[in-house]
Amino acid sequence: MSLHDDAVLVLKAYEGQDELRQAYLDHLAAHPDGMWKACGDGHLTASALVIDPEAGRVLLTLHRKLRMWLQMGGHCEPADTTVAAAALREATEESGIAGLSLLPGGPVRLDRHPIPPPCHRHLDVQYAVLAPPGAVQAISDESLDLRWFAYDEVADVADESVVRLLEATRARL
C-alpha cells in the first residue's frame, strides 16, 4: 500500500472535523502527488505533540524558519510507510527522544494552514506521542530551541493551533 493510500484510509476513519477531513480527501483525490512537498497546491504533512502526561507537560520546538513554538512535524518522506510512522519519525528526529509511542486512536486533529511560497499550504495530520519516563530531549538542526512547557503555559507561547492540539490530546488521554 502506498503512503497516499494509507493517508486516504486514515482520513476516512478519522472522526470529527468533517468539512476539513473532506477537503483533505478531495485534495488527495485531485493530486496523486498530494503527499509530497513538490505538490504546489499544498501537501499533507505529519506532526506529533510530544506529551508527558505524568508531569503535565509538552515538548515544543522553536522552529528555525518560522520562529514559532510548535509541535514536532514536517514533510513525509519516500521511506515512510504510513502517515502515523511519518509523525513518529518526525517527533523522534526533532525531539531527540528515543522510545516515543503514538497515543492510540489515530490522528488527534487536522490543521490546514498557509505556508510561504513556493507551496501554498500544509494539510497537517496531527498525532500525539507519549514520552517515556525520564525522557531527555536533544535539539535538532531544525530548531532554535526545544523546551518542556506545563499545559497551562502553552497558550502563552504557542499559537491557537497548538493550543487546540493540546486540548484534543488531553481529551483523548
C-alpha positions in Angstrom: 0.0 0.0 0.0 1.3 3.4 -0.9 1.6 6.3 1.6 -1.1 8.1 -0.4 -3.4 5.1 0.0 -2.7 5.0 3.8 -3.5 8.7 4.1 -6.9 8.2 2.4 -7.7 5.3 4.8 -6.6 7.2 7.8 -8.7 10.2 6.8 -11.7 8.1 6.0 -11.5 6.5 9.5 -10.9 9.9 11.3 -14.0 11.1 13.2 -14.6 14.8 13.6 -13.7 17.9 11.6 -15.9 16.6 8.8 -15.6 19.5 6.4 -11.8 19.7 6.8 -11.4 16.0 6.6 -13.4 16.0 3.3 -11.2 18.8 2.0 -8.1 16.6 2.7 -9.7 13.7 0.9 -10.7 15.9 -2.1 -7.2 17.2 -2.2 -5.7 13.7 -2.3 -8.2 12.6 -5.0 -7.2 15.5 -7.2 -3.5 15.3 -6.5 -1.7 11.9 -6.8 1.4 13.8 -5.6 -0.5 15.4 -2.7 1.7 13.7 -0.1 4.9 15.3 -1.3 6.4 18.8 -0.9 6.6 19.1 -4.7 2.8 19.4 -4.9 2.5 23.1 -5.4 -1.2 23.2 -4.5 -0.4 22.0 -1.0 0.6 18.7 0.5 -0.1 16.5 3.6 2.3 16.8 6.5 2.6 14.7 9.6 3.1 16.1 13.1 3.0 15.0 16.7 2.7 16.7 20.0 5.2 15.1 22.5 3.4 14.8 25.8 4.5 13.7 29.3 1.1 13.2 31.0 2.7 12.2 34.3 4.4 15.6 34.6 1.6 17.5 32.9 3.8 19.0 30.2 4.5 19.0 26.5 7.7 19.4 24.5 7.7 22.2 21.9 10.2 23.2 19.3 11.1 26.8 18.4 11.0 26.3 14.7 14.1 27.6 13.0 12.4 29.1 9.9 9.0 30.2 11.4 10.4 31.3 14.7 7.3 29.9 16.5 6.8 27.3 19.2 5.2 24.3 17.5 4.8 20.6 17.9 7.3 18.4 16.1 6.5 17.6 12.5 7.1 18.0 8.8 7.1 16.6 5.4 6.5 12.9 4.6 9.4 11.1 3.0 9.5 8.2 0.5 10.6 5.7 3.2 7.6 6.5 5.3 5.1 3.6 5.1 2.2 5.3 6.9 1.2 8.8 8.0 1.5 7.7 11.6 5.0 6.4 11.0 5.9 9.8 9.4 4.6 11.7 12.5 6.5 9.4 14.9 9.7 9.7 12.8 9.4 13.5 12.8 8.8 13.6 16.6 11.8 11.3 17.2 14.1 13.3 14.9 13.1 16.7 16.2 12.9 15.8 19.9 15.9 13.5 20.1 13.9 11.3 22.4 14.1 7.5 21.7 11.2 5.3 22.8 8.3 7.7 21.9 5.0 5.9 21.4 1.9 7.0 19.5 -1.2 7.8 21.5 -3.7 5.1 20.4 -6.7 6.1 18.3 -5.1 7.6 15.2 -4.8 11.3 14.5 -5.8 13.7 17.2 -6.6 16.7 14.9 -6.3 18.1 11.4 -4.9 21.6 10.8 -4.7 23.3 7.4 -2.5 26.4 7.4 -0.8 28.6 4.8 2.9 28.4 4.3 5.4 30.7 2.4 5.9 30.1 -1.3 6.6 28.2 -3.5 3.9 26.0 -1.9 0.7 27.4 -0.6 -0.5 25.3 2.3 0.1 22.4 4.6 -2.6 19.9 5.3 -1.3 18.7 8.6 -2.4 15.3 10.1 -1.7 15.8 13.8 -0.9 12.9 16.2 0.3 12.8 19.8 3.2 10.8 21.2 3.9 9.8 24.7 7.3 10.4 26.1 8.9 7.6 28.1 9.7 8.1 31.8 12.8 10.2 32.2 12.9 11.4 28.6 15.7 13.8 27.8 15.4 15.9 24.7 18.2 16.8 22.3 17.9 19.8 19.9 18.0 19.2 16.2 19.2 21.4 13.3 15.6 22.3 12.6 15.1 24.0 15.9 16.4 27.1 17.6 15.3 25.8 21.0 13.5 22.8 22.5 11.6 23.2 25.8 9.1 21.5 28.0 6.1 23.6 28.9 3.4 22.9 31.5 -0.1 22.5 30.0 -1.1 25.9 31.3 1.9 27.7 29.8 1.3 26.6 26.2 -1.3 29.3 25.4 1.3 31.9 26.4 3.9 30.8 23.9 2.2 28.9 21.1 -0.4 29.8 18.5 -4.0 28.6 18.6 -3.4 25.5 16.5 -1.0 24.1 19.1 -3.4 25.0 21.9 -6.2 23.1 20.1 -3.9 20.1 19.6 -3.1 20.1 23.3 -6.8 20.3 24.2 -7.7 17.4 21.9 -4.8 15.4 23.1 -5.7 15.9 26.8 -9.3 14.9 25.9 -8.1 11.7 24.4 -6.0 10.9 27.4 
